[in-house]
Amino acid sequence: MTVIFSKKCEIGLQAVLFLSTQNSNTLFNAHKIAEKVKQPKEFVSKVLQILTKSGIVGSKKGKNGGFFLAKSPAEVKLIEIVLAIDGKSVFENCVLGFPACSNDNPCPVHNQWGKLRDEAYLMLSKESLSDLKYKTLKKIVSL
């Protein structure tokens, strides 16, 4: 598990990265996506529903239905997936969980964490899914 993202968010990132490497006309059921990202099917299904509501992933119901990337990989940044699943609070709340943590009343790691958090947000906002295609393909093949 990552330091700042939920398990749902990790799975969402992996599922969307997988979908971004595939032909846009191909539908994948939750079982196949779960198999590719080595995650439980039930969890993948729930995450895909969240991503469908956000418009990042599309779905088609029925016997030959499945999930697909609803936008061009060049249009989607990782930050969109994080915000759809975990929300912006992951970049706003205290990493140690102190409710009154602020610049005026900082926790012990407030200043250091703030820099890392801002860098993480910026990094997730920069590259599109298409920018990450080659690295994603190498990673999925190695899973």
C-alpha positions as CSV (number, residue, x, y, z in Angstrom):
1,M,0.0,0.0,0.0
2,T,1.2,3.5,-0.7
3,V,1.7,6.2,1.9
4,I,-1.0,8.6,0.7
5,F,-3.5,6.7,-1.5
6,S,-6.1,4.2,-0.5
7,K,-6.1,0.7,-1.8
8,K,-9.1,1.6,-4.0
9,C,-7.0,4.4,-5.6
10,E,-4.1,2.1,-6.2
11,I,-6.4,-0.4,-8.0
12,G,-8.0,2.4,-10.0
13,L,-4.7,3.7,-11.1
14,Q,-3.6,0.2,-12.2
15,A,-6.9,-0.5,-14.0
16,V,-6.9,2.7,-15.9
17,L,-3.3,2.4,-16.8
18,F,-4.0,-1.1,-18.2
19,L,-7.1,0.2,-20.2
20,S,-5.0,3.0,-21.6
21,T,-2.6,0.5,-23.2
22,Q,-5.4,-1.4,-25.0
23,N,-7.2,-0.8,-28.2
24,S,-10.0,1.7,-27.5
25,N,-12.5,-0.5,-29.3
26,T,-11.9,-3.4,-27.0
27,L,-14.1,-4.1,-23.9
28,F,-12.7,-5.8,-20.9
29,N,-14.8,-7.3,-18.1
30,A,-13.9,-6.7,-14.5
31,H,-12.5,-10.3,-14.2
32,K,-10.1,-9.8,-17.1
33,I,-8.9,-6.4,-15.7
34,A,-8.5,-7.9,-12.2
35,E,-6.5,-10.7,-13.7
36,K,-4.2,-8.3,-15.6
37,V,-3.5,-6.1,-12.5
38,K,-3.4,-9.0,-10.1
39,Q,-6.2,-7.7,-7.8
40,P,-9.4,-9.1,-6.5
41,K,-12.3,-9.0,-9.0
42,E,-14.8,-7.7,-6.5
43,F,-12.6,-4.8,-5.6
44,V,-11.8,-4.0,-9.2
45,S,-15.5,-4.0,-10.0
46,K,-16.3,-1.4,-7.3
47,V,-13.4,0.8,-8.4
48,L,-14.5,0.7,-12.0
49,Q,-18.0,1.8,-11.0
50,I,-16.5,4.8,-9.3
51,L,-14.4,5.6,-12.4
52,T,-17.4,5.1,-14.7
53,K,-19.4,7.7,-12.7
54,S,-16.5,10.1,-13.0
55,G,-16.4,9.7,-16.8
56,I,-12.8,8.4,-16.9
57,V,-14.0,4.8,-17.7
58,G,-17.0,3.9,-19.8
59,S,-19.0,0.7,-19.6
60,K,-21.3,-1.3,-21.8
61,K,-23.8,-3.7,-20.2
62,G,-24.8,-7.1,-21.5
63,K,-23.3,-10.4,-22.5
64,N,-20.6,-8.8,-24.6
65,G,-20.2,-5.8,-22.3
66,G,-17.3,-4.5,-20.4
67,F,-15.2,-1.5,-19.5
68,F,-13.1,0.8,-21.7
69,L,-11.3,4.1,-21.3
70,A,-13.9,6.8,-22.0
71,K,-11.4,9.4,-23.0
72,S,-8.3,9.5,-25.1
73,P,-5.2,8.4,-23.1
74,A,-3.6,11.8,-24.1
75,E,-6.5,13.6,-22.2
76,V,-6.2,11.8,-18.9
77,K,-3.7,12.6,-16.1
78,L,-3.2,10.4,-13.1
79,I,-4.4,13.1,-10.8
80,E,-7.9,12.8,-12.3
81,I,-8.0,9.2,-11.2
82,V,-6.8,10.0,-7.7
83,L,-9.3,12.8,-7.3
84,A,-12.1,10.7,-8.5
85,I,-11.4,8.0,-6.0
86,D,-9.7,9.5,-3.0
87,G,-10.7,13.1,-3.5
88,K,-8.5,16.2,-2.9
89,S,-8.3,15.7,0.9
90,V,-5.3,13.4,0.4
91,F,-3.4,16.5,-0.6
92,E,-5.0,18.8,2.0
93,N,-5.1,16.8,5.3
94,C,-2.3,16.2,7.8
95,V,-0.3,13.1,7.0
96,L,-0.2,12.3,10.7
97,G,-3.9,12.9,11.1
98,F,-3.8,15.9,13.4
99,P,-7.1,17.8,12.8
100,A,-5.8,21.3,13.5
101,C,-2.6,21.0,11.5
102,S,-1.9,24.1,9.5
103,N,0.8,26.6,8.6
104,D,0.1,28.5,11.8
105,N,-0.2,25.3,13.9
106,P,2.0,22.7,12.1
107,C,2.5,19.1,13.1
108,P,6.0,17.7,13.5
109,V,6.4,16.9,9.8
110,H,4.1,19.6,8.3
111,N,6.8,21.5,6.4
112,Q,8.6,18.5,5.0
113,W,5.3,16.7,4.1
114,G,3.9,19.8,2.5
115,K,6.8,19.9,0.0
116,L,6.5,16.2,-0.8
117,R,2.7,16.4,-1.1
118,D,2.9,19.4,-3.5
119,E,5.6,17.6,-5.6
120,A,3.4,14.5,-5.8
121,Y,0.4,16.5,-6.9
122,L,2.5,18.2,-9.6
123,M,4.0,14.9,-10.8
124,L,0.5,13.3,-11.1
125,S,-0.8,16.3,-13.0
126,K,2.0,16.4,-15.6
127,E,2.1,13.2,-17.7
128,S,-0.9,11.8,-19.5
129,L,-1.7,8.1,-19.7
130,S,-0.4,8.1,-23.3
131,D,3.0,9.5,-22.0
132,L,3.1,6.5,-19.6
133,K,2.1,3.8,-22.1
134,Y,5.5,2.2,-22.7
135,K,6.3,2.0,-19.0
136,T,2.9,0.7,-18.2
137,L,3.2,-2.1,-20.8
138,K,6.5,-3.1,-19.4
139,K,5.1,-3.2,-15.9
140,I,1.9,-5.1,-16.8
141,V,3.9,-7.7,-18.7
142,S,6.1,-8.3,-15.6
143,L,3.1,-8.7,-13.3
